[in-house]
């Protein structure tokens, strides 16, 4: 994409005055990882998706390492639980300073496969089908996995924020709670197994005076009141095709207590829309937002490899034209 745009990614962001910049976070210094494995001991296979430069890819989990666990004791005995001491936090303040000197906002989110979460790492470790079956039929195993995940992420997040010395503006946690038509787990089950951990993460963020933003795909309207109760400030990424997730509807119902990030469709508008379709969508969202604010302009998820580069440029030009007020 950089070749087609004639600018580096960073130059592109600066040209369109994009405000948010992301720090890498702490550097892993723990024991050598097995080939293809992450800090959780999860092995993946890279899959390239539809781009000539092979820059667009995703990773498939191979064999979930806790797939055969039969008890909480098996979960506890797992040899690859990460520890916050496996990371070097000494460069975080400098990472923040490099962004702040350019008058941008500092965001910490980790990478896509190590983002402060509960359900997603459990899916990787246990297997997606298994963790859902655990929630229904083996809750003691699900609970044990979630506890071990939180045991890592809570002090890890606290140490990152402490090292930043108040210079991180926003922390983006990321856990997919929704599918296209409904929650992945029922609202009562989410409250039983995941709400307290969600609140604990936000409490750590707020203790360091940062803003809490959470990414989830899909339809999550049933638990948005719970997220607000836990202290969430910004919900990302607002997929308009998901049930009851239109930006207009969410703002009307929750806009007094919650801000939003996203909402421009990567399923329809960005890959298949004309330049005029894109301009009209940006104009519509700008007119919706301008009376009260509380919105960060963005697409509904990562722009995919089948999106014409010209549509990305049109999006940003329309943002510059209609997004100022």
PLY file of the C-alpha trace (Angstrom):
ply
format ascii 1.0
element vertex 325
property float x
property float y
property float z
element edge 324
property int vertex1
property int vertex2
end_header
0.00 0.00 0.00
2.86 2.39 0.76
4.07 2.04 -2.83
0.62 2.84 -4.22
0.22 5.84 -1.92
3.68 7.21 -2.59
4.13 7.79 1.15
5.25 5.77 4.13
2.54 4.74 6.56
3.67 7.35 9.07
3.78 10.08 6.42
0.26 9.11 5.37
-1.01 9.46 8.95
0.72 12.82 9.40
-0.57 14.16 6.09
-4.15 13.52 7.17
-3.53 14.67 10.76
-4.45 11.35 12.36
-4.24 11.89 16.11
-3.65 8.45 17.60
-0.28 6.71 17.67
0.51 3.34 19.22
3.50 2.40 21.32
5.00 -1.06 20.99
5.05 -1.64 24.73
7.59 -3.70 26.66
10.16 -5.92 25.00
10.08 -9.66 25.64
13.25 -10.82 27.42
12.06 -14.16 28.78
13.08 -17.71 27.90
13.52 -18.46 24.21
10.17 -19.22 22.60
9.59 -22.39 20.65
9.53 -21.91 16.88
6.21 -20.42 15.80
5.01 -20.04 19.39
3.94 -16.91 21.28
4.41 -16.07 24.96
1.48 -18.36 25.84
3.04 -21.35 24.10
0.43 -21.16 21.34
1.79 -22.12 17.91
0.41 -20.53 14.75
0.69 -20.78 11.01
0.83 -17.56 8.96
-1.70 -17.30 6.13
-1.26 -14.66 3.43
-4.46 -13.02 2.21
-4.88 -11.43 -1.19
-2.11 -8.85 -1.54
0.77 -8.88 -4.01
3.32 -7.71 -1.46
2.15 -10.40 1.00
1.87 -7.71 3.66
-1.70 -8.72 4.51
-1.76 -11.88 6.58
-3.32 -13.51 9.58
-2.37 -16.42 11.80
-4.18 -19.68 12.36
-3.79 -21.43 15.70
-2.44 -24.94 15.20
-3.01 -27.24 18.20
-4.33 -25.41 21.31
-1.94 -26.41 24.09
-4.66 -26.74 26.74
-6.99 -28.63 24.43
-6.65 -31.85 26.44
-6.90 -30.32 29.93
-9.42 -32.22 32.05
-9.32 -30.27 35.32
-8.31 -26.95 36.90
-5.20 -28.76 38.11
-4.20 -29.47 34.52
-4.63 -25.77 33.78
-2.49 -24.81 36.76
0.28 -27.24 35.77
0.60 -25.84 32.24
4.28 -24.98 31.73
3.99 -21.88 29.55
2.03 -19.34 31.57
3.75 -15.99 30.96
5.06 -13.80 33.76
5.28 -9.97 33.81
8.97 -10.35 34.71
9.57 -11.70 31.19
9.43 -8.14 29.81
11.65 -5.06 29.82
9.60 -1.92 30.51
12.48 0.56 30.48
11.83 2.04 27.01
8.12 2.74 27.43
8.46 6.35 28.59
10.75 7.12 25.64
8.25 5.51 23.26
5.59 7.84 24.65
7.83 10.90 24.42
8.54 10.23 20.74
4.80 10.47 20.06
4.02 13.34 22.40
6.69 15.59 20.89
4.64 15.48 17.67
1.47 16.47 19.52
-0.22 13.09 19.07
-2.11 10.97 21.58
-0.39 7.88 22.97
-2.26 4.58 22.83
-1.13 1.24 24.22
-2.83 -1.86 22.85
-0.15 -4.54 22.50
-0.23 -6.56 19.31
-3.27 -8.38 17.94
-2.25 -11.67 19.57
-1.18 -10.24 22.93
-3.78 -7.65 23.84
-5.18 -7.33 27.36
-8.12 -9.71 27.23
-9.74 -12.82 28.69
-11.84 -14.73 26.15
-9.53 -14.47 23.12
-6.42 -15.90 24.80
-8.64 -18.61 26.28
-9.78 -19.49 22.75
-6.17 -19.73 21.59
-5.07 -21.80 24.59
-8.06 -24.11 24.93
-9.57 -24.02 21.43
-12.65 -22.01 20.51
-15.11 -24.90 20.65
-13.64 -26.24 23.87
-13.82 -22.98 25.80
-17.46 -22.49 24.85
-18.23 -26.06 25.93
-16.33 -25.40 29.16
-18.47 -22.35 29.90
-21.60 -24.48 29.56
-20.53 -27.85 30.94
-17.11 -27.52 32.62
-17.20 -24.06 34.22
-14.43 -24.92 36.66
-11.98 -25.33 33.76
-13.10 -22.11 32.07
-12.81 -20.24 35.35
-9.31 -21.58 35.97
-8.13 -20.49 32.51
-9.59 -16.99 32.89
-7.98 -16.60 36.32
-4.55 -17.56 35.01
-4.90 -15.13 32.10
-5.86 -12.28 34.45
-3.03 -13.20 36.81
-0.66 -12.25 34.01
-2.42 -9.29 32.43
-3.30 -7.31 35.57
0.28 -6.76 36.83
1.62 -6.61 33.25
-0.73 -3.73 32.44
-0.01 -1.99 35.74
3.74 -2.13 35.13
3.36 -0.71 31.62
1.32 2.22 32.90
3.68 2.80 35.81
6.67 2.85 33.45
4.90 5.38 31.21
4.64 7.85 34.12
1.24 9.16 33.08
2.14 9.59 29.41
-0.23 6.95 27.99
-3.48 8.66 27.05
-5.56 5.62 26.06
-5.32 1.91 26.77
-7.05 -0.31 24.22
-8.07 -3.70 25.55
-9.34 -6.19 23.01
-11.68 -9.13 23.44
-14.26 -10.26 20.88
-17.54 -10.76 22.70
-19.89 -10.55 19.70
-20.79 -12.33 16.49
-22.72 -10.75 13.62
-26.15 -11.37 15.13
-25.62 -11.73 18.87
-23.13 -12.23 21.67
-20.73 -15.15 21.47
-21.80 -16.09 25.00
-25.04 -15.15 26.69
-25.21 -11.93 28.68
-25.72 -13.82 31.99
-22.71 -16.02 31.20
-20.60 -12.96 30.30
-21.54 -11.39 33.63
-20.69 -14.55 35.54
-17.32 -15.31 33.95
-15.96 -12.15 32.32
-17.45 -8.99 33.79
-15.37 -8.89 36.97
-12.13 -9.29 35.00
-13.26 -6.64 32.52
-13.83 -4.28 35.46
-10.45 -5.13 37.00
-8.62 -4.22 33.80
-10.43 -0.89 33.61
-9.69 -0.20 37.27
-5.95 -0.56 36.60
-6.24 1.81 33.63
-8.18 4.41 35.63
-5.75 4.17 38.55
-3.16 5.61 36.16
-5.57 8.30 34.88
-5.68 6.85 31.36
-8.78 6.48 29.18
-10.20 2.97 28.76
-11.11 1.89 25.23
-12.25 -1.64 24.40
-12.29 -3.40 21.05
-14.89 -6.02 20.34
-16.25 -7.26 17.06
-19.90 -7.99 16.53
-23.18 -7.32 18.27
-22.63 -6.54 21.95
-25.52 -4.18 22.67
-26.83 -6.48 25.42
-23.75 -5.91 27.60
-22.96 -2.28 26.81
-24.70 -1.14 30.03
-22.42 -3.53 31.94
-19.35 -2.14 30.18
-20.40 1.39 31.12
-20.94 0.25 34.70
-17.38 -1.12 34.71
-16.07 2.32 33.71
-15.50 1.94 29.97
-14.94 5.27 28.17
-14.78 4.30 24.46
-16.24 1.34 22.57
-14.45 0.20 19.41
-15.00 -0.77 16.56
-18.77 -0.41 15.81
-19.58 -2.71 12.88
-22.77 -1.42 11.21
-23.69 -4.83 9.76
-23.85 -6.37 13.24
-27.27 -6.51 14.87
-28.29 -3.32 16.72
-24.82 -1.78 16.29
-25.61 1.25 14.14
-23.72 4.30 15.30
-26.90 6.39 15.34
-28.69 3.89 17.55
-25.80 3.45 19.94
-25.32 7.19 20.35
-29.02 7.69 21.03
-29.09 4.99 23.70
-25.65 5.23 25.27
-24.06 8.45 24.02
-24.39 10.31 27.32
-22.08 7.78 28.97
-19.92 6.34 26.21
-17.83 7.47 23.24
-17.36 5.45 20.06
-14.56 4.56 17.65
-15.23 3.21 14.15
-18.43 2.59 12.25
-17.45 2.95 8.57
-18.05 -0.44 7.00
-15.12 -2.55 5.82
-17.59 -5.19 4.62
-19.45 -2.99 2.15
-18.55 0.69 1.91
-14.76 0.46 1.81
-14.22 -2.51 -0.55
-17.26 -2.08 -2.81
-18.45 1.51 -2.50
-17.87 4.20 -5.09
-16.04 7.40 -4.22
-19.41 9.09 -3.83
-20.66 6.30 -1.54
-17.68 6.83 0.72
-18.02 10.60 0.76
-21.72 10.32 1.56
-21.03 7.93 4.43
-18.39 10.22 5.94
-20.73 13.19 5.54
-23.55 11.26 7.22
-21.41 10.27 10.19
-19.98 13.78 10.55
-23.47 15.29 10.66
-24.50 12.70 13.24
-21.50 13.37 15.48
-21.04 17.12 15.24
-23.77 18.19 17.67
-22.21 16.38 20.65
-18.80 14.88 19.77
-17.81 11.68 21.55
-16.51 9.94 18.44
-13.15 8.87 16.96
-13.29 8.68 13.17
-12.33 5.23 11.88
-13.44 2.22 9.88
-15.31 -0.65 11.50
-12.16 -2.81 11.64
-8.83 -3.17 9.86
-9.11 -2.24 6.19
-8.81 -5.47 4.21
-6.54 -6.40 1.32
-9.35 -6.30 -1.27
-10.02 -2.59 -0.63
-8.92 -0.30 -3.50
-6.22 2.12 -2.38
-8.19 4.91 -4.04
-11.05 4.27 -1.64
-8.71 4.73 1.31
-7.55 8.07 -0.07
-11.17 9.10 -0.71
-12.04 8.20 2.88
-9.28 10.37 4.29
-9.97 13.28 1.97
-13.63 13.18 2.99
-12.60 13.04 6.63
-10.50 16.16 6.16
-13.37 17.92 4.38
-16.27 16.99 6.65
-14.64 16.02 9.93
-13.59 19.48 11.12
-15.88 21.39 13.44
0 1
1 2
2 3
3 4
4 5
5 6
6 7
7 8
8 9
9 10
10 11
11 12
12 13
13 14
14 15
15 16
16 17
17 18
18 19
19 20
20 21
21 22
22 23
23 24
24 25
25 26
26 27
27 28
28 29
29 30
30 31
31 32
32 33
33 34
34 35
35 36
36 37
37 38
38 39
39 40
40 41
41 42
42 43
43 44
44 45
45 46
46 47
47 48
48 49
49 50
50 51
51 52
52 53
53 54
54 55
55 56
56 57
57 58
58 59
59 60
60 61
61 62
62 63
63 64
64 65
65 66
66 67
67 68
68 69
69 70
70 71
71 72
72 73
73 74
74 75
75 76
76 77
77 78
78 79
79 80
80 81
81 82
82 83
83 84
84 85
85 86
86 87
87 88
88 89
89 90
90 91
91 92
92 93
93 94
94 95
95 96
96 97
97 98
98 99
99 100
100 101
101 102
102 103
103 104
104 105
105 106
106 107
107 108
108 109
109 110
110 111
111 112
112 113
113 114
114 115
115 116
116 117
117 118
118 119
119 120
120 121
121 122
122 123
123 124
124 125
125 126
126 127
127 128
128 129
129 130
130 131
131 132
132 133
133 134
134 135
135 136
136 137
137 138
138 139
139 140
140 141
141 142
142 143
143 144
144 145
145 146
146 147
147 148
148 149
149 150
150 151
151 152
152 153
153 154
154 155
155 156
156 157
157 158
158 159
159 160
160 161
161 162
162 163
163 164
164 165
165 166
166 167
167 168
168 169
169 170
170 171
171 172
172 173
173 174
174 175
175 176
176 177
177 178
178 179
179 180
180 181
181 182
182 183
183 184
184 185
185 186
186 187
187 188
188 189
189 190
190 191
191 192
192 193
193 194
194 195
195 196
196 197
197 198
198 199
199 200
200 201
201 202
202 203
203 204
204 205
205 206
206 207
207 208
208 209
209 210
210 211
211 212
212 213
213 214
214 215
215 216
216 217
217 218
218 219
219 220
220 221
221 222
222 223
223 224
224 225
225 226
226 227
227 228
228 229
229 230
230 231
231 232
232 233
233 234
234 235
235 236
236 237
237 238
238 239
239 240
240 241
241 242
242 243
243 244
244 245
245 246
246 247
247 248
248 249
249 250
250 251
251 252
252 253
253 254
254 255
255 256
256 257
257 258
258 259
259 260
260 261
261 262
262 263
263 264
264 265
265 266
266 267
267 268
268 269
269 270
270 271
271 272
272 273
273 274
274 275
275 276
276 277
277 278
278 279
279 280
280 281
281 282
282 283
283 284
284 285
285 286
286 287
287 288
288 289
289 290
290 291
291 292
292 293
293 294
294 295
295 296
296 297
297 298
298 299
299 300
300 301
301 302
302 303
303 304
304 305
305 306
306 307
307 308
308 309
309 310
310 311
311 312
312 313
313 314
314 315
315 316
316 317
317 318
318 319
319 320
320 321
321 322
322 323
323 324
